[in-house]
């Protein structure tokens, strides 16, 4: 007669269910924002001081109007030098990008990563009920990817 095992049936270990990685969990909420009437040189100074490549342009009610970037500032500075024009009247409103693509804060971060690749943007504002609530950048998505411990990219 052979030896019987009294351990019983072994169950497969349960996999910990991972919570979805949402944009709102990785977005920045302490934003440096700009107003339409601000001078381009003041914006360039803020961008370098805070070591950021761009920011959202909002009105007094925090409604998103557009985006301003380092590139926008450089274009203005270059044009001013080429045409020998003063930078005093160069405002954010004249150089900002309007009709900005936004994403939903409840979107999966990996879906946002796909949008970054497709659109070739460096940042997306997150708007809720018409107001700017945050911004997600490529580095935020990378931070989320690094924190992902499993090989299951779909969760």
Secondary structure, DSSP 8 states (H G I E B T S, - for coil): ------S--------------BHHHHSB-S---B-TTSBHHHHHHHHHHHT-SEEEEE-TT--EEEEEEHHHHHHHHHHHHHTT--STT-BHHHHSB-S--EE-TTSBHHHHHHHHHHHT-SEEEEEETTEEEEEEEHHHHHHHHHH--SS-TT-
